[in-house]
């Protein structure tokens, strides 16, 4: 029996799909408020509950061989440190203790490249970098670093646990949609009059799911594996999306000072209208950050082999169109 927390999320539902396709029995821990649409048609057991509830987590992990802990709050805007700590850190602590109690064969924890201390430009990001919350400027990254340290401490104390750190995740089955899914849809709906400088490393969600399973089967206890893909600039991504959707590529480049001034207002507007800002102060910082991430260790030890980013973008667009997301058509 495999247990997946955060099973309705982007990575979560793709991981569940891959496990089911391999003939595994899967139990999904899902928030009471979450739609089960991402799991529709999949033969899985569903447990409703919150990772902050230790009793629910214990029940979900009982009898498990592998536990994949993906449930977390992803926040690319600031102002929710309490919730981030409760879910990302406290929830992970509950899962660690539940795995100990249940005697699971292995825990695979989904951390993030944002949990690592970013090195200067020109330095490759790899597993040698520390998880040091005091040196990470963003609330989300700090919470994931603290959670990762909990898992690694448990591994040193005898729990068989492996950590995987994806970069920017894109691809199909993005029911949320995710932050990047929102970007794709906003572009296709012609809601982006300008572009910003920067870029990032993006990896296909299906490759990340396969990387999780490889970590469960072949990863070394107590080790960290970066799951990265390919770097692409914002401009290159928009050109690719333009060719796929027919939406015009903005010619206007928003200078950094203007983007920085507008981003906090966009976040405030999003909170007032209960929508998500496409660019936030944190996401702009990520786009300008060093994202030269190496997946060499995962390739060598796990057989990790990510597909080209252009293929992932094309198949994400195709999935959004087939799923009926308004305003998106494929050329």
TORKOLVEX-900094 format. One line per 10 residues: their letters; for each residue x, y, z of N, C-alpha, C. Coordinates in Angstrom, 3 decimals. Last residue first. Layout:
N
a> X/Y/Z/X/Y/Z/X/Y/Z  ...
! end
This chain:
331
xxxxxxxxxx> -3.680/26.189/-31.526/-3.545/26.457/-32.959/-3.347/25.147/-33.730  -6.085/25.843/-28.989/-4.806/25.373/-29.548/-4.788/25.629/-31.036  -7.369/28.123/-26.569/-7.528/27.281/-27.733/-6.161/26.922/-28.272  -8.905/29.336/-23.763/-7.686/28.732/-24.272/-7.996/27.840/-25.445  -11.196/30.290/-22.599/-10.295/31.255/-23.210/-9.023/30.664/-23.771  -11.634/27.975/-19.947/-12.156/29.049/-20.797/-11.039/29.913/-21.344  -10.818/24.632/-20.125/-10.522/25.896/-19.460/-10.850/27.045/-20.407  -11.287/22.005/-21.030/-12.337/23.014/-21.118/-12.084/24.300/-20.370  -9.483/20.029/-21.306/-10.200/20.072/-20.034/-11.239/21.180/-19.985  -8.298/20.604/-23.728/-9.182/19.441/-23.659/-10.027/19.448/-22.392
xxxxxxxxxx> -6.764/22.833/-22.921/-7.786/22.969/-23.965/-8.791/21.815/-23.880  -5.059/21.692/-21.038/-5.964/22.774/-20.636/-7.101/22.926/-21.637  -3.674/19.885/-22.746/-4.523/19.384/-21.656/-5.518/20.455/-21.203  -2.311/21.613/-24.472/-3.266/20.651/-25.020/-4.210/20.137/-23.939  -0.668/22.879/-22.597/-1.653/23.656/-23.360/-2.733/22.740/-23.921  0.877/20.665/-21.831/0.070/21.383/-20.840/-1.028/22.184/-21.531  2.133/20.050/-24.187/1.165/19.084/-23.664/0.331/19.682/-22.543  3.782/22.313/-24.496/2.810/21.955/-25.531/1.741/21.018/-24.981  5.377/22.157/-22.176/4.499/23.309/-22.395/3.412/22.961/-23.404  6.741/19.734/-22.645/5.882/19.879/-21.472/4.898/21.026/-21.647
xxxxxxxxxx> 8.204/20.359/-24.933/7.227/19.273/-24.982/6.242/19.390/-23.818  9.855/22.329/-23.908/8.903/22.674/-24.967/7.824/21.603/-25.120  11.516/20.992/-22.129/10.502/21.898/-21.592/9.459/22.251/-22.650  12.116/17.492/-22.713/12.352/18.906/-23.038/11.199/19.783/-22.561  11.981/15.278/-19.779/11.758/15.595/-21.197/12.003/17.082/-21.447  14.372/13.875/-17.476/13.283/14.792/-17.816/13.198/15.080/-19.300  15.186/11.218/-15.956/15.424/11.661/-17.331/14.283/12.575/-17.781  16.754/9.349/-13.409/15.874/10.479/-13.728/16.219/11.028/-15.112  18.059/7.269/-12.245/17.660/7.115/-13.641/16.716/8.214/-14.091  19.035/7.635/-9.722/17.618/7.276/-9.845/17.191/6.974/-11.275
xxxxxxxxxx> 21.747/8.275/-9.972/21.333/7.284/-8.972/19.894/6.799/-9.147  21.993/10.065/-12.181/22.972/8.999/-11.958/22.409/7.898/-11.049  19.876/11.832/-11.933/20.064/11.102/-13.185/20.950/9.872/-12.956  20.367/12.830/-9.387/19.131/12.066/-9.635/19.243/11.264/-10.930  22.810/14.141/-9.906/22.745/13.072/-8.906/21.514/12.197/-9.126  22.103/16.054/-11.858/23.081/14.997/-12.165/22.994/13.836/-11.186  20.519/18.228/-12.001/19.860/16.980/-11.603/20.796/15.789/-11.813  21.270/21.512/-11.065/21.773/20.262/-11.627/20.984/19.073/-11.087  20.207/24.771/-11.956/20.066/23.608/-11.078/20.525/22.333/-11.779  20.312/27.839/-12.032/21.158/26.854/-12.722/21.236/25.594/-11.866
xxxxxxxxxx> 19.010/30.046/-11.172/18.221/28.814/-11.295/18.986/27.738/-12.060  19.302/32.851/-9.338/20.134/31.817/-9.938/19.312/30.537/-9.980  16.461/35.031/-10.005/17.421/34.316/-9.168/18.316/33.398/-10.000  14.413/36.189/-11.253/15.718/36.852/-11.399/16.826/36.101/-10.674  12.283/34.633/-10.517/12.601/34.712/-11.947/13.964/35.362/-12.194  12.227/35.134/-7.763/12.589/33.802/-8.243/13.015/33.852/-9.709  11.331/37.775/-7.781/12.671/37.469/-7.259/13.136/36.104/-7.735  8.783/37.385/-8.778/9.730/38.185/-9.561/11.158/37.918/-9.103  7.689/35.946/-6.651/7.868/35.270/-7.943/8.820/36.052/-8.851  7.697/37.937/-4.605/8.495/36.718/-4.470/8.744/36.050/-5.818
xxxxxxxxxx> 5.953/39.917/-5.614/7.354/40.238/-5.292/8.236/39.004/-5.186  4.194/38.273/-8.349/4.258/38.774/-6.987/5.703/39.181/-6.701  2.220/37.858/-11.147/3.555/38.218/-10.685/3.453/38.843/-9.296  -0.483/37.099/-10.981/0.453/36.330/-11.806/1.885/36.593/-11.361  -2.495/36.789/-8.078/-1.653/37.631/-8.923/-0.691/36.752/-9.711  -5.632/35.224/-7.878/-4.188/35.136/-7.656/-3.443/36.041/-8.619  -8.587/36.412/-6.119/-7.903/35.855/-7.285/-6.408/35.840/-6.987  -10.230/37.888/-4.432/-10.082/36.440/-4.247/-9.548/35.757/-5.507  -10.124/40.585/-4.544/-11.008/39.936/-5.518/-10.980/38.411/-5.418  -8.286/41.171/-2.554/-9.605/41.823/-2.519/-10.600/41.110/-3.424
xxxxxxxxxx> -6.088/39.713/-3.382/-6.720/39.393/-2.098/-8.125/39.979/-2.011  -5.498/40.989/-5.800/-5.873/39.572/-5.789/-6.565/39.175/-4.498  -4.743/43.502/-4.886/-5.946/43.367/-5.717/-6.434/41.922/-5.721  -2.364/42.737/-3.591/-3.466/43.330/-2.829/-4.778/43.225/-3.593  -0.879/41.852/-5.806/-1.179/40.928/-4.705/-2.361/41.440/-3.896  -0.704/44.229/-7.240/-1.386/43.070/-7.846/-1.767/42.048/-6.780  0.826/45.730/-5.509/-0.548/46.162/-5.782/-1.353/45.021/-6.391  3.263/44.357/-5.651/2.520/44.381/-4.377/1.065/44.809/-4.563  3.849/44.818/-8.530/3.606/43.487/-7.961/2.876/43.516/-6.617  4.525/47.457/-9.194/3.169/46.975/-9.472/2.851/45.675/-8.738
xxxxxxxxxx> 7.203/47.740/-8.510/6.217/48.661/-7.943/4.799/48.126/-8.079  8.463/45.770/-9.987/8.563/45.725/-8.528/7.527/46.626/-7.863  7.897/46.689/-12.559/7.360/45.393/-12.123/7.370/45.295/-10.606  9.407/49.058/-12.492/7.956/49.120/-12.650/7.308/47.813/-12.181  12.010/48.145/-12.198/11.467/49.055/-11.183/9.950/49.124/-11.257  12.372/46.546/-14.505/12.358/45.926/-13.174/11.716/46.839/-12.140  10.103/47.327/-17.218/11.385/47.436/-16.508/11.257/46.927/-15.079  8.376/45.256/-19.332/8.212/46.042/-18.113/9.557/46.134/-17.400  8.350/45.447/-22.759/9.064/44.880/-21.618/8.893/45.798/-20.422  6.050/44.812/-25.274/6.463/45.748/-24.231/7.151/45.009/-23.098
xxxxxxxxxx> 5.087/42.869/-26.844/6.336/43.500/-27.276/6.905/44.408/-26.203  3.580/39.752/-26.084/3.761/41.169/-25.765/5.108/41.692/-26.262  2.342/37.724/-28.612/3.429/37.855/-27.647/3.637/39.337/-27.356  -1.102/36.872/-28.949/0.056/37.680/-29.329/1.090/37.751/-28.215  -2.211/33.474/-29.187/-2.229/34.758/-28.472/-0.978/35.554/-28.837  -1.942/30.987/-30.280/-2.370/32.061/-31.161/-2.453/33.408/-30.483  -0.947/28.844/-28.840/-2.307/29.310/-28.541/-2.835/30.364/-29.510  1.628/28.222/-29.740/0.707/27.146/-29.406/-0.743/27.602/-29.281  2.948/30.617/-30.106/2.859/29.691/-31.237/1.818/28.605/-30.987  2.753/31.610/-27.477/2.105/32.306/-28.581/1.927/31.406/-29.786
xxxxxxxxxx> 4.356/29.855/-26.061/2.922/29.856/-25.803/2.154/30.561/-26.918  6.836/30.647/-27.161/6.364/29.279/-27.320/4.854/29.199/-27.106  6.933/33.273/-26.263/6.990/32.998/-27.706/6.455/31.596/-27.984  6.938/32.834/-23.500/5.805/33.515/-24.126/5.773/33.283/-25.629  9.425/31.592/-23.179/8.214/30.867/-22.812/6.988/31.499/-23.464  11.133/33.656/-23.915/11.109/32.427/-24.711/9.837/31.622/-24.434  10.555/35.468/-21.793/10.296/35.830/-23.187/10.203/34.592/-24.081  11.473/34.051/-19.588/10.057/34.426/-19.673/9.688/34.746/-21.118  13.747/31.393/-20.563/13.431/32.755/-20.137/11.929/33.010/-20.260  14.517/28.238/-19.141/13.908/28.989/-20.241/13.576/30.381/-19.727
xxxxxxxxxx> 16.233/25.225/-18.320/16.031/26.657/-18.124/15.423/27.288/-19.375  14.864/22.082/-17.415/15.547/22.905/-18.413/15.236/24.370/-18.145  14.792/20.378/-14.664/14.549/20.120/-16.074/15.419/20.955/-16.974  15.335/18.568/-11.544/15.271/19.765/-12.377/15.101/19.377/-13.831  15.285/17.437/-8.603/14.590/17.041/-9.833/14.381/18.292/-10.671  17.746/16.485/-6.331/17.129/17.596/-7.057/16.544/17.083/-8.365  17.613/14.581/-3.443/17.752/14.522/-4.902/17.019/15.707/-5.534  19.213/13.547/-0.470/18.405/14.560/-1.144/18.688/14.466/-2.638  19.182/10.717/1.824/19.742/11.540/0.752/18.711/12.505/0.174  18.243/8.897/3.654/18.803/10.132/4.160/19.365/11.059/3.112
xxxxxxxxxx> 18.921/6.032/1.656/18.312/6.610/2.857/19.036/7.878/3.310  18.961/6.474/-1.865/19.693/6.086/-0.673/19.085/6.757/0.555  16.462/5.274/-4.195/17.189/6.319/-3.482/17.899/5.789/-2.250  14.874/3.332/-5.358/16.321/3.249/-5.538/17.120/4.306/-4.785  12.154/3.635/-4.659/12.680/2.305/-5.001/14.198/2.226/-4.979  11.743/6.313/-4.101/11.225/5.297/-3.181/11.904/3.949/-3.414  12.875/7.458/-6.352/13.469/7.746/-5.038/13.019/6.724/-4.012  11.096/6.550/-8.270/12.485/6.094/-8.336/13.197/6.336/-7.004  8.888/8.025/-7.463/8.834/6.557/-7.379/10.243/5.978/-7.432  9.798/10.639/-7.985/9.380/10.239/-6.633/9.424/8.722/-6.476
xxxxxxxxxx> 10.180/10.522/-10.737/11.328/10.716/-9.860/11.023/10.346/-8.419  7.579/10.390/-11.644/8.444/9.227/-11.842/9.677/9.311/-10.952  6.875/13.024/-10.924/6.172/11.878/-10.336/7.022/10.613/-10.458  8.601/14.434/-12.606/8.733/14.582/-11.159/8.053/13.412/-10.442  7.536/13.715/-15.032/8.896/13.292/-14.727/9.172/13.410/-13.222  5.091/14.972/-14.818/5.121/13.507/-14.948/6.512/12.953/-14.667  5.790/17.675/-14.748/5.176/17.071/-13.565/5.213/15.546/-13.622  8.891/18.745/-16.055/7.567/18.181/-16.303/7.054/17.442/-15.070  10.416/21.774/-14.955/10.476/20.327/-15.116/9.060/19.789/-15.248  12.371/24.730/-15.389/11.069/24.061/-15.315/11.216/22.587/-15.656
xxxxxxxxxx> 14.126/27.402/-14.156/14.260/26.001/-14.547/12.911/25.326/-14.338  13.595/30.714/-15.552/13.646/29.734/-14.471/13.879/28.344/-15.048  13.958/34.296/-15.954/13.670/32.950/-16.416/13.790/31.989/-15.256  13.904/37.773/-17.018/14.120/36.670/-16.090/13.784/35.335/-16.716  11.764/40.622/-17.505/13.013/39.884/-17.699/13.105/38.756/-16.686  8.301/40.456/-18.398/9.375/40.868/-17.498/10.618/40.056/-17.826  5.914/41.840/-20.745/6.673/40.745/-20.151/7.750/41.306/-19.239  2.512/42.996/-21.095/3.960/43.176/-21.117/4.624/41.932/-20.536  -0.142/42.322/-20.967/0.247/43.346/-21.936/1.755/43.530/-22.056  -1.829/39.599/-20.514/-0.459/40.025/-20.228/-0.015/41.049/-21.265
xxxxxxxxxx> -4.169/38.450/-21.212/-4.189/39.265/-20.002/-2.796/39.738/-19.607  -4.951/36.613/-23.170/-4.479/37.952/-23.548/-4.547/38.929/-22.380  -5.380/34.047/-22.534/-6.556/34.929/-22.466/-6.202/36.389/-22.740  -2.821/33.021/-22.566/-3.749/32.611/-23.625/-4.984/33.509/-23.677  -1.835/34.192/-20.183/-1.258/34.527/-21.486/-2.249/34.218/-22.604  -3.432/32.948/-18.292/-3.478/34.408/-18.418/-2.903/34.850/-19.761  -2.641/30.272/-18.650/-4.019/30.673/-18.954/-4.132/32.181/-19.135  0.051/30.320/-17.834/-0.306/29.855/-19.174/-1.691/30.379/-19.578  -0.295/31.225/-15.163/0.485/32.013/-16.122/0.110/31.628/-17.550  -1.676/29.100/-14.052/-2.314/30.417/-14.098/-1.615/31.329/-15.108
xxxxxxxxxx> 0.360/27.202/-14.191/-0.857/27.012/-14.974/-1.620/28.314/-15.123  2.073/28.249/-12.303/2.476/28.296/-13.706/1.291/28.034/-14.622  0.461/27.790/-10.004/0.949/29.145/-10.318/1.351/29.247/-11.788  -2.129/25.444/-11.064/-0.959/25.860/-10.297/-0.577/27.284/-10.660  -5.782/25.695/-11.203/-4.452/25.368/-11.725/-3.349/25.902/-10.820  -5.699/22.677/-10.581/-5.787/23.808/-9.641/-6.359/25.102/-10.169  -5.150/20.675/-12.448/-6.540/21.000/-12.155/-6.693/22.287/-11.353  -3.226/19.714/-14.555/-3.056/20.860/-13.651/-4.434/21.409/-13.287  -2.645/17.772/-16.417/-3.356/17.389/-15.187/-3.221/18.473/-14.108  0.641/18.656/-17.864/-0.797/18.392/-17.859/-1.325/17.994/-16.476
xxxxxxxxxx> 3.117/21.146/-16.781/2.639/19.966/-17.478/1.149/19.755/-17.330  5.663/22.082/-14.357/4.673/22.381/-15.389/4.196/21.074/-16.015  7.439/23.353/-11.601/6.719/22.213/-12.174/5.665/22.682/-13.174  10.662/24.367/-10.920/9.335/24.829/-11.324/8.597/23.752/-12.094  12.143/21.625/-9.189/12.230/23.047/-9.528/10.812/23.519/-9.896  11.908/19.321/-6.379/11.640/19.750/-7.756/11.925/21.239/-7.941  13.591/17.374/-4.369/13.396/18.824/-4.499/13.154/19.177/-5.966  13.113/14.716/-2.066/13.241/15.161/-3.452/12.880/16.638/-3.529  14.515/12.648/0.407/13.967/13.960/0.081/14.163/14.237/-1.402  13.768/9.711/2.254/14.468/10.324/1.134/13.758/11.633/0.806
xxxxxxxxxx> 14.105/7.558/5.088/13.460/8.692/4.411/14.369/9.248/3.332  13.789/5.485/7.590/14.198/5.410/6.188/13.426/6.480/5.426  14.835/6.632/10.745/13.718/6.502/9.808/14.264/6.443/8.386  17.144/7.132/12.306/16.791/5.762/11.952/15.608/5.580/11.027  18.068/9.636/12.727/17.641/8.894/13.917/17.126/7.497/13.583  18.436/10.604/10.217/19.642/10.338/11.010/19.315/9.512/12.250  15.733/10.920/9.602/16.530/9.932/8.863/17.802/9.591/9.632  15.051/13.020/11.269/14.419/11.715/11.493/15.199/10.605/10.787  16.556/14.995/10.033/16.865/14.632/11.418/16.277/13.261/11.746  15.227/15.121/7.584/16.620/14.670/7.606/17.060/14.286/9.016
xxxxxxxxxx> 12.727/16.109/8.427/12.828/14.797/7.774/14.250/14.262/7.844  13.438/18.614/9.484/12.726/17.636/10.323/12.888/16.230/9.744  14.497/19.832/7.232/15.393/19.524/8.349/14.756/18.528/9.313  12.142/20.181/5.801/13.165/19.263/5.296/14.134/18.869/6.395  10.889/22.150/7.338/10.271/20.829/7.204/11.288/19.800/6.735  12.650/24.284/6.944/12.445/23.752/8.298/11.843/22.353/8.247  12.329/24.604/4.177/13.646/24.265/4.729/13.500/23.665/6.121  9.666/25.340/4.024/10.071/24.070/3.410/11.459/23.638/3.915  9.792/27.822/5.320/8.963/26.751/5.885/9.359/25.391/5.308  11.498/29.247/3.598/11.902/29.010/4.991/11.107/27.850/5.586
xxxxxxxxxx> 9.951/29.356/1.260/11.209/28.622/1.265/11.678/28.302/2.674  7.827/31.006/2.210/7.579/29.651/1.718/8.845/28.811/1.781  9.150/33.428/2.926/8.425/32.641/3.921/8.225/31.195/3.477  12.474/34.130/1.787/11.036/34.021/1.534/10.359/33.059/2.499  15.264/34.171/2.159/14.513/35.410/2.330/12.996/35.292/2.234  17.284/32.126/4.108/16.338/32.116/2.991/15.393/33.298/3.155  18.827/31.804/6.312/19.471/32.430/5.154/18.579/32.429/3.917  17.402/30.433/8.178/17.835/31.790/8.529/18.449/32.526/7.341  17.063/27.856/7.144/15.942/28.809/7.117/16.361/30.246/7.390  18.996/26.053/5.229/19.207/26.952/6.370/18.128/28.029/6.352
xxxxxxxxxx> 20.174/23.481/3.792/18.819/23.903/4.121/18.946/24.749/5.387  23.099/23.997/1.639/22.409/23.723/2.907/20.934/24.121/2.895  24.293/22.155/-1.233/23.853/23.402/-0.606/23.025/23.112/0.643  24.697/19.781/-2.472/25.682/20.169/-1.457/25.272/21.437/-0.713  22.932/19.326/-4.531/22.574/18.813/-3.211/23.570/19.165/-2.118  23.128/22.468/-6.399/23.078/21.006/-6.279/22.838/20.624/-4.817  23.454/25.004/-8.649/22.672/24.572/-7.491/22.624/23.049/-7.476  26.525/26.408/-9.656/25.459/25.443/-9.919/24.774/25.049/-8.614  27.281/29.794/-9.929/27.439/28.583/-9.121/26.259/27.661/-9.380  26.497/31.906/-11.352/27.724/31.272/-11.793/28.032/30.010/-11.012
xxxxxxxxxx> 25.255/33.781/-8.594/25.203/33.428/-10.011/26.561/32.903/-10.472  25.577/32.263/-5.306/25.753/33.358/-6.262/25.607/32.868/-7.700  22.945/30.005/-4.090/24.337/30.451/-4.235/24.426/31.618/-5.227  20.296/29.855/-1.790/20.688/30.153/-3.173/22.124/30.640/-3.251  19.607/27.170/0.241/20.214/28.501/0.213/20.739/28.759/-1.197  16.551/25.447/-0.444/18.008/25.500/-0.402/18.491/26.939/-0.401  13.908/25.665/-0.872/14.316/25.408/0.508/15.827/25.440/0.675  13.441/25.824/-3.548/13.399/27.088/-2.800/13.819/26.914/-1.347  13.287/23.252/-4.353/14.567/23.905/-4.591/14.617/25.239/-3.843  11.557/21.384/-1.847/11.561/22.335/-2.961/12.962/22.888/-3.135
xxxxxxxxxx> 10.245/18.215/-0.944/10.700/19.534/-0.521/10.639/20.464/-1.734  8.520/15.523/-0.321/8.636/16.493/-1.413/8.991/17.852/-0.838  9.797/12.519/0.948/9.300/13.865/1.252/9.558/14.798/0.076  9.052/9.274/1.402/9.602/10.174/0.386/8.969/11.542/0.622  9.755/6.750/3.670/9.067/8.022/3.479/9.799/8.799/2.389  9.540/3.191/3.674/10.241/4.420/3.312/9.276/5.594/3.217  8.129/1.269/5.180/9.405/0.913/4.549/10.208/2.155/4.196  6.749/2.150/8.374/6.737/2.135/6.915/8.120/1.801/6.374  5.806/1.951/11.058/6.897/1.103/10.567/6.947/1.011/9.056  4.001/3.567/12.268/3.463/2.542/11.371/4.543/1.591/10.858
xxxxxxxxxx> 5.662/5.292/13.702/4.719/4.437/14.421/4.229/3.286/13.556  7.037/6.563/11.616/7.759/5.817/12.651/6.835/4.806/13.321  4.877/7.766/10.339/5.674/6.771/9.621/6.490/5.922/10.598  4.058/9.563/12.307/3.136/8.502/11.878/3.885/7.394/11.145  6.272/11.260/12.391/5.941/10.457/13.570/5.006/9.304/13.211  6.099/12.343/9.773/7.312/11.650/10.224/6.988/10.731/11.400  3.594/13.583/9.895/3.812/12.478/8.953/5.037/11.666/9.369  4.072/15.592/11.818/3.052/14.557/12.052/3.267/13.342/11.159  5.989/17.091/10.471/6.348/16.434/11.733/5.349/15.327/12.064  4.410/18.050/8.398/5.507/17.126/8.094/5.949/16.387/9.350
xxxxxxxxxx> 2.739/19.757/9.859/2.177/18.615/9.135/3.230/17.586/8.798  4.607/21.658/10.770/3.874/20.819/11.708/3.277/19.593/11.050  5.498/22.624/8.180/6.413/22.116/9.198/5.692/21.166/10.158  3.226/23.124/6.574/4.466/22.633/5.974/5.426/22.030/6.991  1.173/23.904/8.474/0.997/22.840/7.477/2.339/22.258/7.033  2.313/25.811/10.242/1.381/24.788/10.724/1.306/23.604/9.761  3.855/27.458/8.559/4.498/26.650/9.591/3.596/25.529/10.077  1.828/28.566/6.958/2.930/27.831/6.340/3.623/26.937/7.367  0.295/29.911/8.864/-0.274/28.771/8.143/0.817/27.926/7.511  2.185/31.887/9.653/1.588/30.965/10.617/1.043/29.722/9.955
xxxxxxxxxx> 2.797/33.367/7.325/3.830/32.527/7.950/3.257/31.520/8.937  1.483/34.840/5.221/0.845/33.688/5.856/1.860/32.788/6.560  2.744/36.911/3.865/1.664/37.259/4.770/0.979/36.093/5.444  3.562/36.913/0.274/3.847/36.888/1.702/2.605/37.155/2.541  3.449/34.563/-2.418/3.250/35.903/-1.884/3.325/35.797/-0.370  3.606/31.987/-3.110/4.588/32.863/-3.744/4.284/34.328/-3.448  3.083/29.116/-1.389/2.756/30.541/-1.351/3.886/31.349/-1.972  1.628/26.120/-0.779/2.573/26.774/-1.688/2.184/28.237/-1.777  1.359/23.967/1.836/0.842/25.233/1.335/1.934/25.860/0.485  1.260/20.420/1.214/1.875/21.643/1.732/1.119/22.844/1.206
xxxxxxxxxx> 1.711/17.016/0.708/0.779/18.055/1.167/1.537/19.243/1.746  3.426/14.946/0.116/3.434/16.106/-0.771/2.603/17.268/-0.240  4.937/12.156/0.980/4.356/13.327/1.654/4.527/14.570/0.775  4.368/8.923/0.506/4.830/10.081/-0.261/4.151/11.309/0.334  5.273/5.959/1.933/4.489/7.172/2.151/5.146/8.293/1.360  5.100/2.466/1.387/5.732/3.741/1.058/4.764/4.876/1.368  3.421/0.784/2.960/4.795/0.413/2.637/5.597/1.671/2.335  0.994/1.120/5.597/1.644/1.597/4.368/3.041/1.014/4.204  -0.425/0.602/7.905/-0.319/-0.468/6.910/0.395/-0.074/5.635  -1.346/3.936/8.391/-1.386/2.580/8.941/-1.345/1.543/7.813
xxxxxxxxxx> -1.583/6.469/7.404/-0.301/5.786/7.199/-0.308/4.340/7.678  -4.155/7.300/8.154/-3.809/7.225/6.734/-2.553/6.394/6.494  -3.966/7.319/10.928/-4.901/6.397/10.272/-4.540/6.214/8.804  -2.102/9.372/11.317/-1.816/8.015/11.784/-2.693/6.996/11.059  -3.579/11.508/10.274/-2.341/11.105/9.606/-1.962/9.686/10.026  -5.624/11.683/12.170/-5.953/11.383/10.773/-4.718/10.877/10.033  -4.107/12.359/14.439/-4.908/11.141/14.431/-5.258/10.717/13.008  -2.983/14.855/13.767/-2.119/13.685/13.929/-2.920/12.382/13.864  -3.741/17.223/11.613/-4.457/16.355/12.543/-3.692/15.034/12.667  -2.420/18.427/9.611/-2.240/19.014/10.941/-2.917/18.187/12.023
xxxxxxxxxx> -3.267/17.232/7.333/-2.003/16.751/7.897/-1.703/17.371/9.256  -6.710/16.434/7.389/-5.692/17.478/7.310/-4.413/16.955/7.947  -9.014/14.407/5.417/-8.413/14.928/6.634/-7.311/15.918/6.333  -10.267/11.458/4.054/-10.438/12.898/4.180/-9.812/13.378/5.492  -8.921/9.062/2.052/-9.096/9.422/3.454/-9.175/10.938/3.513  -9.674/6.842/-0.518/-9.578/8.245/-0.118/-9.837/8.377/1.375  -8.145/4.522/-2.638/-8.841/4.730/-1.366/-8.619/6.180/-0.946  -8.639/4.265/-6.204/-7.850/4.586/-5.020/-8.755/4.655/-3.790  -8.738/4.073/-9.323/-9.144/3.127/-8.275/-8.253/3.323/-7.055  -9.808/6.949/-11.010/-8.670/6.203/-10.481/-9.134/5.328/-9.319
xxxxxxxxxx> -11.910/8.542/-11.762/-11.603/7.394/-12.603/-10.443/6.556/-12.123  -10.551/11.464/-10.343/-11.698/10.829/-10.990/-11.249/9.691/-11.907  -8.753/12.995/-9.090/-8.611/11.552/-8.889/-9.721/10.767/-9.574  -9.458/15.635/-9.591/-8.153/15.161/-10.066/-7.951/13.650/-9.928  -12.046/15.724/-8.293/-11.941/15.662/-9.749/-10.562/15.194/-10.226  -12.530/16.045/-5.663/-11.898/14.788/-6.051/-11.766/14.655/-7.562  -11.839/19.120/-4.018/-12.569/18.384/-5.044/-11.800/17.113/-5.379  -11.347/19.598/-0.505/-10.810/19.420/-1.856/-11.774/18.667/-2.770  -12.161/19.766/2.104/-12.718/20.750/1.174/-12.286/20.524/-0.270  -10.710/17.830/3.483/-12.173/17.711/3.407/-12.795/18.629/2.359
xxxxxxxxxx> -7.747/16.835/1.687/-8.445/17.784/2.549/-9.963/17.633/2.406  -6.669/13.471/1.563/-7.224/14.625/0.840/-7.936/15.536/1.825  -4.589/10.878/1.030/-5.031/11.782/2.085/-5.388/13.101/1.431  -5.123/7.861/-0.601/-4.915/9.291/-0.786/-5.442/10.066/0.412  -3.565/4.844/-1.254/-4.465/5.540/-0.329/-4.118/7.025/-0.390  -3.233/2.386/-3.735/-2.928/3.746/-3.289/-4.014/4.267/-2.358  -1.495/-0.346/-5.007/-2.666/0.087/-4.261/-2.330/1.417/-3.598  0.013/-0.416/-8.266/0.111/-0.227/-6.835/-1.250/0.109/-6.229  0.216/-0.631/-11.034/-0.444/-1.696/-10.290/-0.369/-1.589/-8.791  1.116/1.451/-12.425/2.104/0.406/-12.134/1.521/-0.709/-11.275
xxxxxxxxxx> -1.038/3.131/-12.427/-0.653/2.519/-13.709/0.352/1.391/-13.505  -0.899/4.004/-9.790/-2.004/3.135/-10.202/-1.661/2.413/-11.492  1.396/5.617/-10.006/1.391/4.471/-9.095/0.293/3.471/-9.484  0.521/7.561/-11.825/1.647/6.705/-12.174/1.692/5.465/-11.279  -1.587/8.769/-10.403/-1.827/8.151/-11.720/-0.723/7.161/-12.075  -0.174/9.778/-8.191/-1.198/8.747/-7.995/-1.468/8.020/-9.312  1.379/11.704/-9.527/2.030/10.592/-8.839/1.046/9.448/-8.621  -0.637/13.407/-10.349/0.177/12.730/-11.370/0.936/11.561/-10.769  -1.603/14.314/-7.928/-2.492/13.493/-8.758/-1.729/12.781/-9.875  0.788/15.649/-6.924/0.116/14.561/-6.229/-0.739/13.698/-7.126
xxxxxxxxxx> 1.438/17.763/-8.588/2.342/16.610/-8.522/1.608/15.409/-7.951  -1.071/19.152/-8.087/-0.544/18.907/-9.429/0.414/17.713/-9.441  -3.229/17.595/-5.572/-2.385/18.642/-6.134/-1.822/18.249/-7.481  -4.480/15.486/-4.433/-5.225/16.190/-5.484/-4.423/17.342/-6.096  -2.802/14.514/-2.432/-3.001/13.701/-3.640/-3.769/14.407/-4.742  -1.605/15.140/-0.020/-1.668/16.164/-1.075/-1.959/15.548/-2.423  -0.013/11.969/0.443/-0.665/13.147/0.999/-0.629/14.252/-0.059  -0.309/8.689/-0.354/0.065/9.970/-0.946/-0.708/11.066/-0.243  0.843/5.451/0.303/0.049/6.578/0.783/0.585/7.851/0.155  0.618/2.153/-0.925/1.304/3.441/-0.974/0.351/4.534/-0.503
x> 0.851/-1.197/0.000/0.000/0.000/0.000/0.883/1.241/0.000
! end
